[in-house]
């Protein structure tokens, strides 16, 4: 039986609430332009189910998806080939067999059973220092792997990439570190090392390595033309406030961008509008230039404040700007928490926009757009959501690993300045050069996916 597995991302959303910190592995020496490749391997998973007989298809697929979640911790800490899964994958179950039946655990007439499922896997990852093979580490029995880190002295911190998350079993797949030999978990008994084959694929950016500046132009009701850039910095720590004097890292990046636009000699934007309340600050900057022989207004919408899928009542302005940016903006930049894909989940967007549902039409437009998602592992959490829509005229820039607050603001400026320079000179910026500069600045394994 074959399964095209998209269940994994849904498991993320169901299991997890709010990630307040990013994974911090030892900083790798990243290549300047990581590439997307396909990996494939055959493996097995052990799991439990209730009832006699055989597990049903959903139980088998859920067990496999649980195991594949652990690809993240395994790949992110892999050396010398740090990688991150996209979770765009295909899983084919080859066989299922009953491993054991325990009478010690029962629920009324249902017995507790254990099974083993063998399967073939192929999926996309973003990878640096490409190789023909890569080792991945997967727990044999994912349901019980977290409990096995418990010792008489407490949880073994050596098994975690972030020690403050030792008490969060629902996030262990994200923070586990199978590469630390001091961890109590051992290869061969608790997890298996699987050698995956790596296949290079044709990059989606072939033939479209440059931004399409003409495509960014929007005609306004008064027949003037403009480029509309939205840079939304979401509050990352509610304890630091969302007002003008907030000490949140996102507010610092918001202020730096505003000063860069307003005060930098090469920019000199004028402030068109400014508004704020207890939940946000919002400013619009504009500048008039001549682009390829015609007048053009560049307008930059700069926002800092609440932008949480868990607090929609205080995030009204944020989601209003998201809707505006996705429907008619030229460049949409989001900087904040990834929330494991929850921030731009379709159900959340529908609720925030006051609509009965959000379909592919949200991203379906003839207008060319650029999306830059500056959040931890946005390649994993958001690329599928944006790229799998019906929209076919978009360049999507995502981070592969951690997006640090100390560099995310400067990365935003790198992209904006590249577009401003192109609009001023009339030369479409090279994506290869832009991505190279961002990765040199931040080691964030940033890459681009184009659909035109």
Helices and strands as residue ranges (DSSP letters): E 2-3, H 7-15, E 35-50, H 57-69, H 71-76, E 83-107, E 110-127, E 133-139, G 142-144, G 147-149, E 150-151, E 154-155, G 157-159, G 163-165, G 169-171, H 172-175, E 191-200, G 214-216, E 217-219, E 225-234, G 238-240, H 249-263, E 270-277, E 280-291, E 294-305, G 312-314, H 316-328, E 331-335, G 339-341, H 346-353, G 360-363, E 369-374, H 378-381, H 383-387, E 394-398, H 405-425, H 431-442, E 447-451
